[in-house]
Amino acid sequence: MNKKQRIINWLSIFLLVINISAFATLLLMNNKTISSTSETTEHYKSDKFLKDALNLTEEQYEEVSAMDHKIFRIYQNILDMQCESNFKLMAELSAENPNQQKMDSIAKQIGGLYTGLKRQTIKHFMNIRSICTDEQSILLEKLLKDMMELDDQCKFCNKEYCSRRESLKR
């Protein structure tokens, strides 16, 4: 009876571990589904905003969405790499004896990734521009100025007179 009871106890523990693992897996998979859904939703919210702001037709909207599919995938990959690099930099900064060369290398990597993000953003807006009418192009230019907060950059500039400020007023 004692041996039979030990076997049942071990079997119960084994089944408990399997149940906990299955439960954790379900929670993790459900969480990933929610995350990817929210990322997709955010992408469509920004596209919807542009569609509304530029008065894009359904055909224009579908065309730019098709052109941007690869761009958004690359953009997401770059963001992931940038996040990883930021964590590496933070880990090195937190080290007892941070290695300056390693931090410089990581900083250069982050700069390169930032450049990559800007390139993808440029491609995205060039795609939008390629499908715009003349009126929509004017709206896009105004929208880009607002989004890039160029007015705010000029507020902190130390120049008395700057031709860039004048171009913003147009």
N, C-alpha and C positions, 0 to 999 in steps of 0.2 A: 504494500500500500504506500509506503514511504517513497519508493522509487517511482511509482505511478503518479504520486502527487507532485514530485519534482519535475517530471516530464510535463505535466499539465501546467505547472507554474512557468516553465521555460517556454512552452508553447504559447501561453497567454502573453508573456513578455514579447515574444517574437511577433505575435499578431498585433499587439499594441504598437510596436515600432513600425510595422507596415502601415497601420492605420494613420499614425502621425505623419509618416512620410507622404502618404497619399493626400492627406489633408493639406500639408505644406505645399505640395506640388500643385494642387488645385488652386490654392490661394495665390501662389506665384504666377501661375499661368493666367489666372483671372486678372491679376494686377497688370501683367504685360499687355493683355488685350485692352484694358482700359487706357493704358499709356499710349499705345499706338493709335487708338481711336481718338484720343484727345489731340495727338500730334496732327493727325489727318484733319480733324475738325479745325484746328488753328490754321492749317494751310488753307482750307476752304474759306475760313472767315476772312483771311487777308485777301484772297482772290475775290471774294464777294465784295469786300470793301473797294477794291480797285474797279471791279465791274460797275458798281454803283457810282463811284466818284468820277469815272471817265465816261459814264453812259455807254458802256460797251454793249454791242448786240450779243445775242446768244452765240452766234457764229464766231465772233471775235473772241469771246470768252473761251469757247471750246478750243479755238486755235492756239491761243496763248497758253492755255492749260496743258495742251499736248506738247507744245514746245518746251515748257518749263518742267515737265516731269523729271527729266534727267538732272536738270539744274538743282531741283529741290532735294533729290537723292544725294547728289554730291555735297550740297550745302550741309545736309544732316551729318554726313560722314566727316566733313571738316569740323563741324561743331563737336562731334564726339572726340576727334583727335585733339582739338583745342582744350577740351575739358580734361582729357588725360594728361596733356602737357602741363596744364595749370596745377594739377594734383602732384605731378612730379616736381614742379618748381616749389610748391608748398612743402613737400617732403624734404627737399634739399635745404630750404630755408630753415626748417625745423630741426635739421640735423645738428648734432653737437658741434661739428666742425664743417660748416657748409663749404663746398667746393665751388670757388668763383668761376672756374672754367666751365664746369658742368651747368651752373646757373646761366652763364652767358649763352651756352649752346641751347639750353631750353628756351631762353628768351628769344633767340634768333628763330628757333622753330615756331614759337608762338607768333612771332612777327610774320613768318612765311604763311602760317595758317590764316592769319588775319587778312593777308593779301589775297589768299585764295577765296576767302569769304567775300571780299570786295569784288573780285573778278566774277564770281557767280552772281552777285547782286547786279553788277553791270550787265551781264548777259540777260538776266531776268528783265531788267528795264529796257534793254535793247529789243528783246522779244516783244514786249508790250508796245514799244514805240513803232515797231515794224507793222503792226496791225491797226494803228490809230489813224483816224482821219485828221485833217489839219486842226479842226476844233478840239479834238481829243488830245492832240499833241500839246496844245497850249495848256489844257487842263493838267496834263501829265507833268509838264515843266513846273507849273505852280505847285503841284502836289509834291514833286521831288524836292523843291526848295523848302517846303514846309517840313517834309520828313527828315531832311538832312539838317534841319534847324540852323540854316546858314545865318539867319538874323542873330541868333544867340552867339554864334562864333564871332560875329563882328562886334558884339557888345564887349567882348574881352580882348579885342585887338588893341594894341597900343599905338596904332597909327592915327594921326589926326584926319588925314584925307586918304581914302582908298577907293580906287575905281571899282573894286568888287562890291563895296557897299552900294554904289550907284547902280550897278547892274541888278541888284536885288529889288530895287524900287520899280524897275520896269515890269 
